[in-house]
Structure formats: structure tokens, C-alpha cells
Amino acid sequence: RVQLVESGGDSVQAGGSLRLSCAVSGYIVGDYCMGWFRQTPGKEREVVAVIARDYSYTNYADSVKGRFTVSQDHTRNMLYLQMNSLKAEDTAMYYCAADPRICRSLGSVHEFRFWGQGTQVTVSS
């Protein structure tokens, strides 16, 4: 099965940067949609960014456009989320996810089947 493990979460000052990593392992062939999500207590998990494994599609939530960049390194089986100009509202548990389908929209948490355990990001204002 597909396994995902996030890392890189930390505490950072507003305006700072952080890069999250997601180690991907397991049987991943063909079409796969990869995503980053975040969740805070009392709120539903929300999509942050998605990217097709074959790079045919990439998109971001409006709240992070221009500040976050999702990328992949297939030689290392890694998914990344570069976060710049961090704001206090970016504070959340961040999760990486994967789904065996064509990636053509931001979608939602319900469209991703495989999930990591999350990594905490705390932004201090």
C-alpha cells in the first residue's frame, strides 16, 4: 500500500519560511494526484495545494497562492511544500495525501485515499 510520512514542521515567526517534506513509498504507478492539506482544531481539513505526479496539473488554495509552492522529486520519492511569507493563520497540522486518479482540480479531503500522519506548523505573529 501507499505510505506517506510528513516532516519539516516547526515553529516560525510570521514572514518566515519553512519547507515541508513528504516521503512517499509503496505502489505508485500511473495517474496519481498528490496533495497537501491542513487542519486546525474546530475546522475541517482544507486543501492547500495539489500536483499531478506527472506534473500535468498544479493548483493552490487562494489563501496560499503566491506564497506556497508544491514540488516533487521522483528520484527521492519526495513531495514538498515550500512555504514563504508565513502568516499566523497558516498555523495548522499539515498533511500530505495521494489518490490514484487524474489530477484536474483542487478537490477536497474526500477525494484522497492515502494520508500521512501530519506535521505541525506554528507561525508566531
C-alpha positions as CSV (number, residue, x, y, z in Angstrom):
1,R,0.0,0.0,0.0
2,V,1.0,3.6,-0.3
3,Q,2.6,5.2,2.7
4,L,3.2,8.8,3.3
5,V,5.3,10.4,6.1
6,E,5.5,14.2,6.6
7,S,8.3,16.0,8.2
8,G,9.7,19.5,8.5
9,G,7.0,21.1,10.6
10,D,8.3,23.7,13.1
11,S,7.7,27.0,14.8
12,V,8.5,30.0,12.8
13,Q,8.0,33.8,13.0
14,A,5.4,35.4,10.7
15,G,7.1,36.3,7.5
16,G,9.4,33.4,7.7
17,S,9.7,30.3,5.5
18,L,9.5,26.6,6.0
19,R,9.7,23.6,3.8
20,L,7.6,20.5,4.5
21,S,8.6,17.1,3.1
22,C,6.6,14.0,2.4
23,A,8.3,10.7,1.9
24,V,6.3,8.6,-0.5
25,S,6.6,4.8,-0.6
26,G,4.6,1.9,-1.9
27,Y,2.9,1.0,-5.2
28,I,2.5,4.3,-7.0
29,V,2.2,3.9,-10.8
30,G,0.1,5.5,-13.4
31,D,-2.1,8.5,-12.6
32,Y,-1.7,9.9,-9.1
33,C,-2.8,13.1,-7.6
34,M,-0.7,14.4,-4.7
35,G,-1.8,17.0,-2.3
36,W,-1.1,19.0,0.8
37,F,-3.8,19.7,3.3
38,R,-4.0,21.5,6.7
39,Q,-6.3,21.4,9.7
40,T,-6.7,23.4,12.9
41,P,-8.9,22.4,15.9
42,G,-12.5,23.0,15.2
43,K,-12.1,23.4,11.5
44,E,-12.5,21.0,8.6
45,R,-9.3,19.8,6.9
46,E,-8.7,22.0,3.9
47,V,-6.8,21.6,0.7
48,V,-3.6,23.7,0.4
49,A,-2.1,22.5,-2.9
50,V,-2.3,19.7,-5.4
51,I,0.0,18.4,-8.0
52,A,-0.3,15.6,-10.5
53,R,2.5,13.1,-10.2
54,D,3.3,13.5,-13.9
55,Y,3.3,17.3,-13.5
56,S,0.4,17.9,-15.8
57,Y,-1.6,19.8,-13.1
58,T,-0.8,22.1,-10.2
59,N,-3.0,24.3,-8.2
60,Y,-3.3,26.1,-4.9
61,A,-5.9,27.4,-2.5
62,D,-6.4,31.1,-2.9
63,S,-5.2,31.7,0.7
64,V,-1.7,30.5,-0.2
65,K,-1.3,31.4,-3.8
66,G,1.9,33.3,-4.4
67,R,3.4,32.2,-1.1
68,F,3.4,28.4,-1.2
69,T,5.0,26.1,-3.8
70,V,4.4,22.4,-4.2
71,S,7.0,20.3,-5.9
72,Q,8.2,16.7,-6.3
73,D,11.5,14.8,-6.6
74,H,10.8,11.4,-8.0
75,T,14.4,10.3,-7.7
76,R,14.0,10.6,-4.0
77,N,10.3,9.7,-3.8
78,M,9.5,13.0,-2.1
79,L,6.8,15.6,-2.2
80,Y,7.5,19.1,-0.9
81,L,5.7,22.2,0.2
82,Q,7.8,25.3,0.3
83,M,6.0,27.9,2.4
84,N,7.1,31.5,2.3
85,S,5.8,34.7,3.8
86,L,4.1,32.7,6.5
87,K,1.2,34.2,8.4
88,A,-0.3,33.3,11.8
89,E,-3.3,31.9,10.0
90,D,-1.1,29.3,8.4
91,T,-0.7,27.6,11.7
92,A,-2.1,24.1,11.4
93,M,-1.3,20.4,11.2
94,Y,-0.2,19.8,7.6
95,Y,-0.9,16.5,5.9
96,C,0.3,15.1,2.6
97,A,-2.0,12.8,0.6
98,A,-2.3,10.8,-2.5
99,D,-5.0,9.4,-4.7
100,P,-4.8,7.1,-7.8
101,R,-6.6,9.4,-10.3
102,I,-6.1,12.1,-12.8
103,C,-5.5,15.4,-11.0
104,R,-7.6,18.1,-12.5
105,S,-8.8,20.3,-9.7
106,L,-8.0,21.2,-6.1
107,G,-10.7,18.8,-5.0
108,S,-11.2,18.1,-1.3
109,V,-10.1,15.8,1.5
110,H,-12.8,13.3,0.5
111,E,-11.0,12.7,-2.8
112,F,-7.8,11.5,-1.4
113,R,-7.4,7.9,-0.2
114,F,-3.9,7.8,1.3
115,W,-2.7,10.1,4.1
116,G,0.3,10.8,6.2
117,Q,0.1,11.4,10.0
118,G,0.8,15.1,9.7
119,T,3.4,17.6,10.8
120,Q,2.7,20.7,12.9
121,V,3.4,24.2,11.7
122,T,3.1,27.0,14.1
123,V,3.5,30.6,13.0
124,S,4.0,33.3,15.6
125,S,2.9,36.8,14.9
